[in-house]
Every structure is written in C-alpha cells, then in structure tokens.
C-alpha cells in the first residue's frame, strides 16, 4: 500500500467530518 494514498484518504475523511460538523 502506498503511504501517500493512505494519508490522502485519512486527510479527506478528517476534512469531510469537519465540514459535516460545521454544516450541521
């Protein structure tokens, strides 16, 4: 597994959670 891909997924997930929390 590529570390870059894992980091990108983790970053996207964190950003998505933050946006969802703010929009709510």
Backbone torsions as a table, in degrees:
resi	resn	phi	psi	omega
1	UNK	NA	141.9	179.8
2	UNK	-84.8	132.5	-179.6
3	UNK	-63.5	-36.2	-178.9
4	UNK	-60.1	-42.3	-178.8
5	UNK	-65.5	-45.2	-179.2
6	UNK	-61.0	-42.9	179.9
7	UNK	-64.2	-41.2	-179.3
8	UNK	-63.2	-42.2	179.5
9	UNK	-64.5	-44.7	-179.3
10	UNK	-62.5	-41.7	-179.9
11	UNK	-65.3	-43.1	-179.9
12	UNK	-63.3	-43.2	-179.1
13	UNK	-62.5	-44.2	-179.0
14	UNK	-63.4	-44.5	-179.6
15	UNK	-63.1	-41.2	-179.9
16	UNK	-62.4	-42.4	179.8
17	UNK	-64.1	-42.9	-179.2
18	UNK	-63.5	-45.1	-179.9
19	UNK	-62.5	-42.4	-179.7
20	UNK	-62.5	-41.1	-179.4
21	UNK	-65.1	-39.8	-179.3
22	UNK	-70.1	-43.0	-178.8
23	UNK	-64.4	-31.9	177.3
24	UNK	-74.5	NA	NA
